[in-house]
Amino acid sequence: MEDIHLKPNHRLERFKADTRYRSYGFEEDFGVSLPTDQPLFVLPISSVSHLNTEALRYSLKSLIKSVETEEKGRSMIYQGIVIKWGRMS
């Protein structure tokens, strides 16, 4: 992870990530946009031994929800600007 300039953290443990291995999850916070220049999570997986496959599933679900929430917020802001412009005319 050092090669891609990420510091391992424990965020993915809430998704049952195996603590014997290092992982990284983006720390989401209110008002903070999702990064576009770095991964949202890094997680070692193995389909043979089922290592972190459940954590991967939950991480992907969380990622999709975060993207949908961010896009919905952008859409609401955009609609607000359009309405505002419409009233100014």
Backbone as JSON Lines, residues from 0, in Angstrom:
{"i":0,"aa":"M","n":[0.81,-1.19,0.0],"ca":[0.0,0.0,0.0],"c":[0.86,1.26,0.0]}
{"i":1,"aa":"E","n":[2.04,1.13,0.51],"ca":[2.93,2.28,0.52],"c":[3.27,2.73,-0.9]}
{"i":2,"aa":"D","n":[3.3,1.77,-1.83],"ca":[3.61,2.09,-3.22],"c":[2.57,3.01,-3.85]}
{"i":3,"aa":"I","n":[1.35,2.94,-3.37],"ca":[0.28,3.81,-3.89],"c":[-0.09,4.9,-2.89]}
{"i":4,"aa":"H","n":[0.81,5.11,-1.92],"ca":[0.71,6.21,-0.96],"c":[-0.55,6.16,-0.1]}
{"i":5,"aa":"L","n":[-0.91,4.95,0.35],"ca":[-2.04,4.78,1.25],"c":[-1.55,4.2,2.56]}
{"i":6,"aa":"K","n":[-2.12,4.67,3.63],"ca":[-1.76,4.17,4.95],"c":[-2.85,3.18,5.39]}
{"i":7,"aa":"P","n":[-2.46,1.95,5.71],"ca":[-3.47,0.97,6.15],"c":[-4.26,1.51,7.35]}
{"i":8,"aa":"N","n":[-5.54,1.15,7.41],"ca":[-6.36,1.53,8.55],"c":[-7.29,0.37,8.9]}
{"i":9,"aa":"H","n":[-8.18,0.58,9.83],"ca":[-9.05,-0.49,10.31],"c":[-10.5,-0.3,9.88]}
{"i":10,"aa":"R","n":[-10.74,0.58,8.94],"ca":[-12.12,0.9,8.55],"c":[-12.89,-0.32,8.04]}
{"i":11,"aa":"L","n":[-12.25,-1.21,7.32],"ca":[-12.94,-2.35,6.74],"c":[-13.23,-3.47,7.74]}
{"i":12,"aa":"E","n":[-12.73,-3.34,8.95],"ca":[-13.04,-4.33,9.98],"c":[-14.54,-4.34,10.29]}
{"i":13,"aa":"R","n":[-15.21,-3.22,10.08],"ca":[-16.65,-3.2,10.32],"c":[-17.39,-4.06,9.3]}
{"i":14,"aa":"F","n":[-16.73,-4.4,8.19],"ca":[-17.29,-5.29,7.18],"c":[-16.74,-6.71,7.32]}
{"i":15,"aa":"K","n":[-16.16,-7.0,8.47],"ca":[-15.61,-8.33,8.79],"c":[-14.35,-8.67,7.99]}
{"i":16,"aa":"A","n":[-13.55,-7.67,7.68],"ca":[-12.27,-7.92,7.01],"c":[-11.34,-8.65,7.97]}
{"i":17,"aa":"D","n":[-10.6,-9.6,7.46],"ca":[-9.66,-10.38,8.27],"c":[-8.56,-9.47,8.79]}
{"i":18,"aa":"T","n":[-8.45,-9.39,10.1],"ca":[-7.5,-8.47,10.73],"c":[-6.05,-8.96,10.65]}
{"i":19,"aa":"R","n":[-5.85,-10.16,10.15],"ca":[-4.47,-10.66,10.0],"c":[-3.77,-10.01,8.81]}
{"i":20,"aa":"Y","n":[-4.57,-9.35,7.95],"ca":[-4.02,-8.72,6.75],"c":[-4.31,-7.23,6.78]}
{"i":21,"aa":"R","n":[-3.41,-6.47,6.18],"ca":[-3.59,-5.03,6.12],"c":[-4.62,-4.67,5.07]}
{"i":22,"aa":"S","n":[-5.4,-3.65,5.38],"ca":[-6.41,-3.18,4.43],"c":[-6.55,-1.67,4.59]}
{"i":23,"aa":"Y","n":[-7.24,-1.07,3.63],"ca":[-7.46,0.37,3.65],"c":[-8.88,0.65,3.2]}
{"i":24,"aa":"G","n":[-9.53,1.56,3.89],"ca":[-10.85,2.04,3.48],"c":[-10.88,3.54,3.61]}
{"i":25,"aa":"F","n":[-11.42,4.22,2.6],"ca":[-11.52,5.67,2.62],"c":[-12.4,6.1,3.79]}
{"i":26,"aa":"E","n":[-11.95,7.08,4.54],"ca":[-12.7,7.6,5.69],"c":[-13.72,8.61,5.19]}
{"i":27,"aa":"E","n":[-14.97,8.19,5.12],"ca":[-16.03,9.09,4.67],"c":[-16.44,10.01,5.81]}
{"i":28,"aa":"D","n":[-16.81,11.22,5.44],"ca":[-17.29,12.18,6.42],"c":[-18.27,13.11,5.71]}
{"i":29,"aa":"F","n":[-19.17,13.68,6.46],"ca":[-20.17,14.58,5.9],"c":[-19.5,15.74,5.19]}
{"i":30,"aa":"G","n":[-19.89,15.98,3.97],"ca":[-19.35,17.11,3.21],"c":[-18.04,16.83,2.5]}
{"i":31,"aa":"V","n":[-17.47,15.64,2.68],"ca":[-16.22,15.29,2.02],"c":[-16.55,14.47,0.78]}
{"i":32,"aa":"S","n":[-16.1,14.95,-0.37],"ca":[-16.36,14.24,-1.63],"c":[-15.52,12.98,-1.72]}
{"i":33,"aa":"L","n":[-16.04,12.0,-2.45],"ca":[-15.28,10.78,-2.68],"c":[-14.08,11.1,-3.57]}
{"i":34,"aa":"P","n":[-12.93,10.52,-3.28],"ca":[-11.75,10.81,-4.11],"c":[-11.87,10.19,-5.5]}
{"i":35,"aa":"T","n":[-11.32,10.88,-6.47],"ca":[-11.31,10.35,-7.83],"c":[-9.91,9.93,-8.26]}
{"i":36,"aa":"D","n":[-8.92,10.22,-7.42],"ca":[-7.53,9.94,-7.77],"c":[-6.89,8.86,-6.89]}
{"i":37,"aa":"Q","n":[-7.68,8.2,-6.06],"ca":[-7.16,7.13,-5.22],"c":[-8.27,6.1,-4.98]}
{"i":38,"aa":"P","n":[-7.89,4.87,-4.64],"ca":[-8.92,3.85,-4.41],"c":[-9.74,4.15,-3.16]}
{"i":39,"aa":"L","n":[-10.98,3.69,-3.16],"ca":[-11.83,3.85,-1.98],"c":[-11.58,2.75,-0.96]}
{"i":40,"aa":"F","n":[-11.09,1.61,-1.42],"ca":[-10.65,0.57,-0.49],"c":[-9.64,-0.35,-1.16]}
{"i":41,"aa":"V","n":[-8.79,-0.95,-0.32],"ca":[-7.81,-1.94,-0.75],"c":[-7.97,-3.11,0.21]}
{"i":42,"aa":"L","n":[-8.2,-4.29,-0.35],"ca":[-8.52,-5.45,0.48],"c":[-7.99,-6.72,-0.18]}
{"i":43,"aa":"P","n":[-7.13,-7.48,0.53],"ca":[-6.68,-8.75,-0.06],"c":[-7.83,-9.75,-0.03]}
{"i":44,"aa":"I","n":[-8.03,-10.47,-1.14],"ca":[-9.12,-11.46,-1.21],"c":[-8.61,-12.77,-1.79]}
{"i":45,"aa":"S","n":[-9.34,-13.83,-1.51],"ca":[-9.1,-15.13,-2.13],"c":[-10.44,-15.83,-2.29]}
{"i":46,"aa":"S","n":[-10.79,-16.13,-3.52],"ca":[-12.05,-16.83,-3.77],"c":[-11.93,-18.31,-3.39]}
{"i":47,"aa":"V","n":[-10.72,-18.85,-3.39],"ca":[-10.51,-20.26,-3.04],"c":[-10.75,-20.48,-1.55]}
{"i":48,"aa":"S","n":[-10.13,-19.65,-0.72],"ca":[-10.27,-19.81,0.73],"c":[-11.36,-18.9,1.31]}
{"i":49,"aa":"H","n":[-12.0,-18.13,0.45],"ca":[-13.06,-17.19,0.86],"c":[-12.54,-16.11,1.8]}
{"i":50,"aa":"L","n":[-11.26,-15.79,1.67],"ca":[-10.66,-14.74,2.48],"c":[-11.23,-13.38,2.06]}
{"i":51,"aa":"N","n":[-11.88,-12.73,2.97],"ca":[-12.42,-11.37,2.79],"c":[-13.47,-11.25,1.69]}
{"i":52,"aa":"T","n":[-14.06,-12.36,1.25],"ca":[-15.09,-12.24,0.21],"c":[-16.35,-11.55,0.76]}
{"i":53,"aa":"E","n":[-16.68,-11.81,2.0],"ca":[-17.84,-11.14,2.61],"c":[-17.54,-9.66,2.81]}
{"i":54,"aa":"A","n":[-16.34,-9.36,3.26],"ca":[-15.94,-7.96,3.44],"c":[-15.94,-7.22,2.1]}
{"i":55,"aa":"L","n":[-15.54,-7.91,1.03],"ca":[-15.56,-7.31,-0.3],"c":[-16.99,-6.97,-0.71]}
{"i":56,"aa":"R","n":[-17.9,-7.89,-0.47],"ca":[-19.31,-7.67,-0.82],"c":[-19.86,-6.45,-0.08]}
{"i":57,"aa":"Y","n":[-19.6,-6.36,1.23],"ca":[-20.09,-5.23,2.01],"c":[-19.4,-3.93,1.62]}
{"i":58,"aa":"S","n":[-18.12,-4.0,1.3],"ca":[-17.38,-2.8,0.88],"c":[-17.92,-2.27,-0.44]}
{"i":59,"aa":"L","n":[-18.21,-3.17,-1.37],"ca":[-18.77,-2.75,-2.66],"c":[-20.16,-2.14,-2.48]}
{"i":60,"aa":"K","n":[-20.97,-2.74,-1.61],"ca":[-22.31,-2.19,-1.34],"c":[-22.2,-0.79,-0.75]}
{"i":61,"aa":"S","n":[-21.27,-0.61,0.18],"ca":[-21.07,0.7,0.79],"c":[-20.59,1.71,-0.25]}
{"i":62,"aa":"L","n":[-19.69,1.29,-1.13],"ca":[-19.19,2.15,-2.19],"c":[-20.32,2.6,-3.11]}
{"i":63,"aa":"I","n":[-21.17,1.67,-3.51],"ca":[-22.29,2.0,-4.39],"c":[-23.24,2.99,-3.7]}
{"i":64,"aa":"K","n":[-23.53,2.76,-2.43],"ca":[-24.41,3.68,-1.7],"c":[-23.79,5.07,-1.61]}
{"i":65,"aa":"S","n":[-22.49,5.13,-1.36],"ca":[-21.8,6.42,-1.25],"c":[-21.84,7.18,-2.57]}
{"i":66,"aa":"V","n":[-21.59,6.48,-3.67],"ca":[-21.62,7.11,-4.99],"c":[-23.03,7.6,-5.3]}
{"i":67,"aa":"E","n":[-24.03,6.76,-5.03],"ca":[-25.42,7.16,-5.29],"c":[-25.81,8.38,-4.46]}
{"i":68,"aa":"T","n":[-25.41,8.4,-3.2],"ca":[-25.71,9.54,-2.32],"c":[-25.04,10.8,-2.83]}
{"i":69,"aa":"E","n":[-23.77,10.68,-3.24],"ca":[-23.05,11.85,-3.76],"c":[-23.69,12.35,-5.06]}
{"i":70,"aa":"E","n":[-24.05,11.44,-5.95],"ca":[-24.68,11.85,-7.22],"c":[-26.05,12.48,-6.97]}
{"i":71,"aa":"K","n":[-26.79,11.94,-6.02],"ca":[-28.1,12.51,-5.68],"c":[-27.93,13.93,-5.14]}
{"i":72,"aa":"G","n":[-26.91,14.14,-4.31],"ca":[-26.62,15.47,-3.78],"c":[-26.27,16.44,-4.88]}
{"i":73,"aa":"R","n":[-25.46,16.0,-5.83],"ca":[-25.1,16.86,-6.96],"c":[-26.33,17.19,-7.79]}
{"i":74,"aa":"S","n":[-27.19,16.21,-7.99],"ca":[-28.4,16.41,-8.77],"c":[-29.31,17.43,-8.09]}
{"i":75,"aa":"M","n":[-29.44,17.34,-6.78],"ca":[-30.29,18.27,-6.03],"c":[-29.73,19.69,-6.13]}
{"i":76,"aa":"I","n":[-28.4,19.81,-6.02],"ca":[-27.77,21.12,-6.14],"c":[-28.0,21.67,-7.54]}
{"i":77,"aa":"Y","n":[-27.81,20.82,-8.55],"ca":[-28.0,21.24,-9.93],"c":[-29.44,21.69,-10.16]}
{"i":78,"aa":"Q","n":[-30.4,20.93,-9.66],"ca":[-31.8,21.28,-9.83],"c":[-32.09,22.6,-9.12]}
{"i":79,"aa":"G","n":[-31.49,22.82,-7.97],"ca":[-31.68,24.08,-7.24],"c":[-31.17,25.27,-8.04]}
{"i":80,"aa":"I","n":[-30.04,25.1,-8.72],"ca":[-29.49,26.18,-9.54],"c":[-30.4,26.45,-10.73]}
{"i":81,"aa":"V","n":[-30.89,25.39,-11.36],"ca":[-31.79,25.56,-12.51],"c":[-33.05,26.3,-12.07]}
{"i":82,"aa":"I","n":[-33.62,25.91,-10.95],"ca":[-34.82,26.58,-10.43],"c":[-34.51,28.03,-10.11]}
{"i":83,"aa":"K","n":[-33.38,28.27,-9.51],"ca":[-33.0,29.64,-9.16],"c":[-32.86,30.48,-10.42]}
{"i":84,"aa":"W","n":[-32.2,29.93,-11.45],"ca":[-32.06,30.67,-12.71],"c":[-33.43,30.94,-13.32]}
{"i":85,"aa":"G","n":[-34.32,29.94,-13.23],"ca":[-35.66,30.11,-13.78],"c":[-36.41,31.25,-13.12]}
{"i":86,"aa":"R","n":[-36.22,31.43,-11.83],"ca":[-36.91,32.5,-11.09],"c":[-36.32,33.87,-11.4]}
{"i":87,"aa":"M","n":[-35.04,33.89,-11.75],"ca":[-34.38,35.17,-12.0],"c":[-34.8,35.74,-13.36]}
{"i":88,"aa":"S","n":[-35.22,34.91,-14.28],"ca":[-35.56,35.34,-15.64],"c":[-36.81,36.17,-15.67]}
